[in-house]
Amino acid sequence: MSQKILITGGAGYIGSHVVNILGKEGYDLTIVDNLSTGRKESILYGGHVNLDLADYAALSDLLESGNFDGIMHFAGSIVVPESVDNPLKYYRNNTINSLNLIELAVKHGVKNFIFSSSAAVYGNPSSGQCSEETETNPINPYGRTKLMTEWTLKDVADSSGLNFVALRYFNVAGASLDGKIGQCSEVSTHLIKIACETALGKREKMSLYGTDYDTPDGTCIRDYIHVDDLAMAHKDALSYLGKNQESLILNCGYGQGYSVKEVIEMVKKVSGVDFKVEVSGRRAGDPPELTARADKIKEKLDWTPQHANLELMVRTALDWEKKLG
């Protein structure tokens, strides 16, 4: 019998890619998404329930009737500058709604919980490369809401039968290799998407924030992970929880950094367009380098990345951006 999995935020960028991978493998999926930022067309498998996680009673009814083997929690607000301008939205949507979902998971006997966390929990680390043991010191409400949910999961796991894997994403990029889904957000702050939009004329120009960092070419270095590899990490995490009564917090990245200039040059190469890039000053809170130590996820989940290639990430993102029109 296939596992029954509840996926919140399954119409969004990362959630829809996880739905795509699990659906192809025969999982029984229920997708909870209020479609405030996600698209119903991105849900390729499972049944969709249009439900806001703030509706505690309706969520409780769904969990009571669903008899779910696991929960994957992607729903939440994700725009860092917005979290600074409107922190209450983030504490309500990310922290309170996650708390309610965790409480209901325990109440209705769901044993396995996978949480969509973020490298934003590290803030501005003293070293450019982070392991899971690196001190967490988030510098914005978005990062703090992710860390608070990690803390909640750990404390609840210590006092109940719930087991969890929290996956700390670095910079997610690209679109599905089958070309069916990709990033659709109209307010994206992701560098590769913005550069692809500029290459296709959807933007007149793009900004490069800071060229005087202590890095080889003066621009910030980040660890980019292809969204299909990240989706597979969630499947591997689900398999892990099915076999082990142990909770984990894991980085999701390749351990390979690329600078902003390198990414922009790759988009220009793949697109064949020398688009306009306007150099601006540094943004507050941008660390010079942020990359992952990814040894632990490979060891614990037996996760083997298949798409650790910047050109592939750019090409799939660009192909998807063309499809969006």
C-alpha positions, 0 to 999 in steps of 0.5 A: 500500500502506498504511503499517504502524505499531506503536503502543505504549499504543494502548489509552490515552487519547491513543493510542486517539484516534490509532488512531481517526484513523489507522484511519479513513484506512486505516493498517495498525496493530498496537497493543501494550498490556499493558492495565495502564491502557488498555482493550481496548474503546478500540482501534477499529482494528488488531490488538492484541498484549498485550505488556509493553514490558519483554519485550525478546525478545518485542518484538524478535520482533514488530519483526523480523516486522512490517516496520513503517514507523513507531513511535508510542510512547505507553506509559508512566506519567503520574501526576506525584505518583506519579512523586515517590512511586515514581520507580523505576517511572517510570525503569523504565517510561518511560526503560528501556522507551523505550530498549529500544524505540528500540534495537530500532527501529534494529536492525530498520530502522524509520526513523520514530519519534513520541514522546509527550512532555510540557510537563513537561520545562519545569518552572517556566519564568520566562516563562509561555509556552514555545517549543521553545527555552525551557530544559528543567528538569523538576521531577519524575521524570515530566518527567525521564523524558520529557526523557531519552527526548528526549535518547536519540532525539536522540543515536540520530538523530544516529548512525543512520538513525532520524528522530523527532518528539517532541511536547510535550503541554500539557493534553489534554482532551475526547473524540473528536467521534464519541463513541466514545472518551474518557478512562477512567482511574480515577486521572485528575489532569486538571482537566476530567475531575475537574470533569465527574466532580463535575458528574455526582455521581461526586465529592462535591466537587473541590479548587481548589489556590491562588487567590493566584497572580499571574494575573488571577483568582488561579488557575493558567493552562494551555493546553488542547488537544482530544484529536482535534486532538492526534491529528491532529498525530500523523498530520501528524508521520507524514506529515512524517517520510515526506517529510523526513529531519529530526527535530523537537521540537514543542509541542502546544498552542493558545497560549491559556490558561484559568485554573482558575476559567474551566474550572470555570465552563465545566463548570458552564455546560455541565453546568447543575450548580453543584457544590461546589468546595473552595479548598485551598492551592497544590500544590508545583511548580505554575507560575502560567502554562504555555502553548505557543508553537505557531508551529513545529508549524503551520509544520513540520507544516502542522497546523491545529487544528479544535477550539480551543474550551474549551466544545467540549472540556468538552462532549465530555468531559462527554458521554463521562463520561455514557457511562462511567456 
